[in-house]
Amino acid sequence: MTVRWGMLSTASIGRVVAEALRGSAEAQFVTVAGRDRQRAAAYANELGLPRSAASYDELLADDEVDAVYIPLPVALHTEWTIRALRAGKHVLCEKPFAMTAADAAACFDAAEAAGKLCVEGLMWRHHPHTALVRQLLADGAIGRLLFIRAALSVDVPPGDIRRTGRLGGGALLDLGCYCVSAIRLFGGQPLRVRAEQVVDAAEGADGSDLRLAATLALPGDVLGQFDVALDYPRRDELELIGSEGIIRVPDPWICRVDHVELERGGAVKRLPVAGEDPYRLEFVLASRAIATGTPPAFGRADAIEQAAALEAVRAAAGANLRP
Ligand SMILES: NC(=O)c1ccc[n+]([C@@H]2O[C@H](COP(=O)([O-])OP(=O)(O)OC[C@H]3O[C@@H](n4cnc5c(N)ncnc54)[C@H](OP(=O)(O)O)[C@@H]3O)[C@@H](O)[C@H]2O)c1
């Protein structure tokens, strides 16, 4: 079965995702909706989609759409996830899935009521390098896990949705969601959080966090630490330190890697990893879960705990990003 996907908005990331799905037998985009009819039609034409919709509601009413991909600004994720589920569609909503744990829970309540699948779009978790890191940890390749360090920074101009608090922007939500998801995946749900932030002071900025650094206490005396920023040069980093070695993932979030590094006794080995497209994997896995009715790898509890951890970091940093 090919799951027929509709895209809610003409987002930039949608181009990357649509390209990644080209030729897939399991998942296919069939339409896109935009707030502007002509922009949606031009976008559909550019991506080679058979049709477009002049509003998000029009797409949700389309009987030939099985599932909806939501790459909207973060502050709109929960509203449109719930609307899509209530319209009888499965949903894959982009990261960060929700701004609060309560919002995440509301989405999964709606999914359960509708009997539809709801998935958070954190594509890096599906890549083979993530599976390899989990396997190395389980095999004791670095001994006892002691410390996880993650970083992600980009340099985006003022006014970008990522620097607009009322749309759910800010470094923590936009970038920190990757770091927090990694720290949680490998180290468990944080017990305590400390954080500091620098608020965006650019002209027209609305109080969102521009840079943030946090330290998390994890179960078993493991520490996690991450930093994110929207005005640094690009950095993508993930390092796991154990009692007997270190694992480093060279490109942990976008996954353009062909290896993971394992350091033991000062010697570094490059462990090969299959070069797969993480967006394609994410949609193929979600589509298989839809087609077979099997639960996806990451479900309700994970999404709620992820949102709760982000809320705790935000509270610790003194931010108030709720629009
Ligand atoms: N997984 C990844 O690698 C990845 C990468 C980048 C972004 N993302 C996520 O994907 C989502 C979109 O990010 P993006 O960078 O692609 O954003 P973008 O290019 O700015 O697109 C967002 C779209 O949302 C629609 N929209 C609806 N209301 C809006 C409003 N009030 N202001 C602005 N746009 C509005 C617009 O489309 P219409 O006008 O056509 O409706 C716009 O094109 C975010 O949740 C982001 O975190 C994920």
The ligand as a MOL file (V3000), in Angstrom:
LIG
                    3D

  0  0  0     0  0            999 V3000
M  V30 BEGIN CTAB
M  V30 COUNTS 48 52 0 0 0
M  V30 BEGIN ATOM
M  V30 1 N 13.3340 18.0870 10.3910 0
M  V30 2 C 14.0710 19.0330 9.8320 0
M  V30 3 O 15.1790 18.8100 9.3690 0
M  V30 4 C 13.5230 20.4330 9.7580 0
M  V30 5 C 14.2510 21.4060 9.0540 0
M  V30 6 C 13.7020 22.6690 8.9500 0
M  V30 7 C 12.4970 22.9680 9.5560 0
M  V30 8 N 11.8420 22.0090 10.2500 0 CHG=1
M  V30 9 C 10.5530 22.2940 10.8970 0
M  V30 10 O 9.5950 22.4690 9.8660 0
M  V30 11 C 8.7020 23.5270 10.1700 0
M  V30 12 C 8.7740 24.5730 9.0680 0
M  V30 13 O 10.0730 25.0840 8.9850 0
M  V30 14 P 10.5910 25.8150 7.6400 0
M  V30 15 O 11.9370 26.3310 7.9550 0
M  V30 16 O 10.4100 24.9530 6.4700 0 CHG=-1
M  V30 17 O 9.5880 27.0470 7.6080 0
M  V30 18 P 9.1330 28.0110 6.4360 0
M  V30 19 O 9.9010 27.7770 5.1840 0
M  V30 20 O 9.1010 29.3820 6.9930 0
M  V30 21 O 7.6530 27.5150 6.1760 0
M  V30 22 C 6.6240 27.5990 7.0940 0
M  V30 23 C 5.3190 27.6720 6.2970 0
M  V30 24 O 4.2330 27.7680 7.2000 0
M  V30 25 C 3.1740 28.5000 6.5800 0
M  V30 26 N 2.6560 29.4490 7.5630 0
M  V30 27 C 1.4220 29.4090 8.1110 0
M  V30 28 N 1.2530 30.4020 8.9700 0
M  V30 29 C 2.3890 31.1300 8.9730 0
M  V30 30 C 2.7970 32.2920 9.6620 0
M  V30 31 N 1.9970 32.9420 10.5200 0
M  V30 32 N 4.0460 32.7640 9.4230 0
M  V30 33 C 4.8660 32.1220 8.5700 0
M  V30 34 N 4.5330 31.0000 7.8920 0
M  V30 35 C 3.2970 30.5060 8.0890 0
M  V30 36 C 3.7300 29.1370 5.3220 0
M  V30 37 O 3.2100 28.4410 4.2100 0
M  V30 38 P 1.8630 28.8750 3.4200 0
M  V30 39 O 1.8280 30.3520 3.4180 0
M  V30 40 O 2.0580 28.2600 2.0980 0
M  V30 41 O 0.7150 28.2820 4.1300 0
M  V30 42 C 5.2310 28.8890 5.3800 0
M  V30 43 O 5.7640 28.6140 4.1200 0
M  V30 44 C 9.0990 24.0020 11.5680 0
M  V30 45 O 8.3420 23.3200 12.5070 0
M  V30 46 C 10.5580 23.5860 11.6910 0
M  V30 47 O 10.9490 23.3640 13.0300 0
M  V30 48 C 12.3250 20.7440 10.3400 0
M  V30 END ATOM
M  V30 BEGIN BOND
M  V30 1 1 1 2
M  V30 2 2 2 3
M  V30 3 1 2 4
M  V30 4 1 4 5
M  V30 5 2 4 48
M  V30 6 2 5 6
M  V30 7 1 6 7
M  V30 8 2 7 8
M  V30 9 1 8 9
M  V30 10 1 8 48
M  V30 11 1 9 10
M  V30 12 1 9 46
M  V30 13 1 10 11
M  V30 14 1 11 12
M  V30 15 1 11 44
M  V30 16 1 12 13
M  V30 17 1 13 14
M  V30 18 2 14 15
M  V30 19 1 14 16
M  V30 20 1 14 17
M  V30 21 1 17 18
M  V30 22 2 18 19
M  V30 23 1 18 20
M  V30 24 1 18 21
M  V30 25 1 21 22
M  V30 26 1 22 23
M  V30 27 1 23 24
M  V30 28 1 23 42
M  V30 29 1 24 25
M  V30 30 1 25 26
M  V30 31 1 25 36
M  V30 32 1 26 27
M  V30 33 1 26 35
M  V30 34 2 27 28
M  V30 35 1 28 29
M  V30 36 1 29 30
M  V30 37 2 29 35
M  V30 38 1 30 31
M  V30 39 2 30 32
M  V30 40 1 32 33
M  V30 41 2 33 34
M  V30 42 1 34 35
M  V30 43 1 36 37
M  V30 44 1 36 42
M  V30 45 1 37 38
M  V30 46 2 38 39
M  V30 47 1 38 40
M  V30 48 1 38 41
M  V30 49 1 42 43
M  V30 50 1 44 45
M  V30 51 1 44 46
M  V30 52 1 46 47
M  V30 END BOND
M  V30 END CTAB
M  END
